[in-house]
Amino acid sequence: MSRIESLIAAMTLAEKLGQLTMATSDSAVTGAVMSTNLGAGIVAGTIGNVLNLYGAEKVGAVQQLAMEKSRLKIPLLTCLDVIHGHRTLFPIPLGEASLFDPILWEATAREAAKEAAADGIHLTFAPMLDVARDPRWGRIAEGPGEDPFVGQVMAQAKVKGFQGSDLSQADCLAACAKHYCAYGAVTAGREYATTEVSRRSLREIYLPPFEAAVAAGVATIMPAFTDVAGVPLTANRALLKDYLRHKLGFDSVLVSDYNAIAELIHHGVASDLVEAAALALKAGVDIDMIANAYRDGLPGALERGLVTMAEIDTAVKRVLRLKEQLGLFDDPYRRGGTESGPALMARRKLARDVATRSIVLLKNENATLPLGNGRLAVIGPLADAPGEMRGCWPSAGRAEDSVSVLAGLKTALPGQDIRYAPGVDIESTDESRIAEAVSLCDGADTILLCLGESIGMSGEAGSRAHPGLPGKQRALAEAVLAGAVGKRVVAILFSGRPLIVPELSERVDAMLAAWAPGSEAGNAVADILTGRASPSGRTPVSWPRAVGQIPVFFGQRPTGRPADPKDHYTSKYLDIPNEPLFPFGHGLTYGAFDYANLSVTPDKARENDSFTISVTVINHGAREASETVFLFVHDMVASITRPLLELKGFDRITLKPGDSGIVRFTLPARNLRFPGADLEPLFEPGEIEILVGPSADRARLLPANVRLV
Ligand code: NOJ
């Protein structure tokens, strides 16, 4: 008998349910907390997994309880939300998505894994792969943005980065792809609300990132809190058992979200914990996070005949197998230790590089940036706010370890006249300090307006009906702009979403989306402002001009009445343009790029052929810069309407002034399949438009036509 089989044979029911239970250490909670004595549960074997406990010593101590005091000596699994770094914070995922760089996406996950593993963690609840097209939803901050292809590439990179090449290595973590699925489609962007998505949208938009995570070997998956078509994901047999387990072959651990099994009662699909537990287990959920539903509910479910012991054993087997894969049976203490000074310094350097690359230059009139010499007035509540730079889910990252914009600028520009006034708080309605901030701008040449959200305004439970500048920040910006005649004004936005700020964007000379850049925020912002680095971030979400446009995204399907300003009865708004303020992929640099010579060969392809696509990119600007190049397609006539643009590739090229280079893509023709009427992949002969360029603004894309035969 294998180790796992012998253990299962030796376990009592209570011990089995312990392996299916995750308890919190109570040091950080996001919802209802199970009242439990952690230590006693571990010793009794009724808690097998722990959430929110980190620090090599603390983890070592609880592990020791399991290994020395519990009857079967099964190692504990320790889990934490290491979303964008642990102690060293990288930009929030939406900011990282702006890099469009899978090598760096993997690198930050690798570093986060090393740092968290050194703190005794075995599993991270990341990557978050929810495609999100609604910036009212605060969790748009945590994921890849609006596009499923970006989600797929990010899924692969992150799983590889967190898990490394061998899960048993001491510096590797089990990853958890979440939240399966369509959580990003919550109604009206309201957190935890219901979702209404078609089976086609699931296949085309919401499932692909999870499919990529499974293909990359992700160790665990978390069902979303929400429902799809009336069936909560935590109890969704069709999506968990039939699709994930049977169709995709995912046979590892499904871990519920926080208290989600008990919440099946609120959803109205279970009348008590017994039914809730049975529904979740039957759907294939192995670990109950925090609800105590398996420990309290499954014994009753067995008695009522709602579940079988074999089903419980299957779940226990998966959990033990994960612990085995993590190397915990061989050495339960293998994670936890001290990292070397050089390793930490290299990580900070990476954090600065990635943060710099995540910043998107949205607007730069008259080459306002980079800054010249001159006096600076740094205004706004985000200018000296190191804690806010960390972003949502800061893990163990401390405010005192992050660099504020003000500090970063002072370091980068020693001796320069830099004055600072917050003007207002992030959210308060107090306007009494605005006048002081305005008068501080008097002698300045350039005013930097550091505006945006606090870290609690995005991420979980961070929905906003007015996703613009909070509090009195707009009043501050208007007062500063009114008095800023002859001065340059640069707005730097810190936020977990694209902030809807059309008036500000119109009036400032330059505007940057800095998201939440992490520990090295201020240094990264200073690198961009001073021109030490040329901006290269691209927005991974279409940037709305009004809440009424939401959801606005580039992958829209065609309509029978495309917008026509001359025809009233066409698909458009009467009061604003259909187009977002900035398209997906938009981001300026300090160079100036042109595209030429798009070539696609062959011009006809069968399903197993590939297209080679190349384009010449020329930097006719005065500075070296990096250009991100996007490859889109449009299937012009198909049996099912196809989106007007579908992203199929992206790449980056760095060019000195006056230089040109060639960017090449290989596009397998089979990647142009789409879910047919039966939702199975369909290769349909016909004409395909290939479009290459700097963003999803169709007017700026070079087109070429090919045929699938
Ligand atoms: C609830 C969140 O939805 C999930 O993303 C997170 O991993 C868990 N809480 C654990 O903190």
Residues whose N, C-alpha, C, O or C-beta is under 5 A from the ligand:
A	BS01	NOJ	T30 D81 F125 D257 Y258
